[in-house]
Amino acid sequence: MKSDANLEDRCFYYTQSRTQRANELGRGQGLKGTEGYKNQGCFKCSGYNFKCQMYLSDKESEGGERK
């Protein structure tokens, strides 16, 4: 993680992938629903890979301006 990164800079997909996976596993649905996130590398990411083509900050996902 970059030392100057703020919590709102964390990638939306970092949080979304983990939330979706926890919910689906809790319902006994397995890992199929989060396979796309896995293929993109979201589960190996710290959430602060600003060079990732899929990177979208939490602030941007709520309609904030892109850096």
Contacts in CASP RR format, 6 or more apart in sequence:
PFRMAT RR
TARGET T0000
AUTHOR 0000-0000-0000
METHOD contacts of the structure
MODEL  1
MKSDANLEDRCFYYTQSRTQRANELGRGQGLKGTEGYKNQGCFKCSGYNF
KCQMYLSDKESEGGERK
1 46 0 8 1.000
1 47 0 8 1.000
1 48 0 8 1.000
2 48 0 8 1.000
2 50 0 8 1.000
5 48 0 8 1.000
7 58 0 8 1.000
8 57 0 8 1.000
8 58 0 8 1.000
8 59 0 8 1.000
9 48 0 8 1.000
9 50 0 8 1.000
9 57 0 8 1.000
9 58 0 8 1.000
9 59 0 8 1.000
10 47 0 8 1.000
10 48 0 8 1.000
10 57 0 8 1.000
10 58 0 8 1.000
11 42 0 8 1.000
11 45 0 8 1.000
11 47 0 8 1.000
11 48 0 8 1.000
11 49 0 8 1.000
11 52 0 8 1.000
11 54 0 8 1.000
11 55 0 8 1.000
11 56 0 8 1.000
11 57 0 8 1.000
11 58 0 8 1.000
12 56 0 8 1.000
12 57 0 8 1.000
12 58 0 8 1.000
12 60 0 8 1.000
12 61 0 8 1.000
13 37 0 8 1.000
13 40 0 8 1.000
13 42 0 8 1.000
13 47 0 8 1.000
13 54 0 8 1.000
13 55 0 8 1.000
13 56 0 8 1.000
14 42 0 8 1.000
14 45 0 8 1.000
14 46 0 8 1.000
14 47 0 8 1.000
15 58 0 8 1.000
16 37 0 8 1.000
17 34 0 8 1.000
17 37 0 8 1.000
17 38 0 8 1.000
17 42 0 8 1.000
17 43 0 8 1.000
18 43 0 8 1.000
20 33 0 8 1.000
20 34 0 8 1.000
20 37 0 8 1.000
21 31 0 8 1.000
21 34 0 8 1.000
21 37 0 8 1.000
21 43 0 8 1.000
24 30 0 8 1.000
24 31 0 8 1.000
24 33 0 8 1.000
24 34 0 8 1.000
25 31 0 8 1.000
31 38 0 8 1.000
34 43 0 8 1.000
36 42 0 8 1.000
37 43 0 8 1.000
40 52 0 8 1.000
40 54 0 8 1.000
42 54 0 8 1.000
45 52 0 8 1.000
49 55 0 8 1.000
57 66 0 8 1.000
57 67 0 8 1.000
59 65 0 8 1.000
60 66 0 8 1.000
END
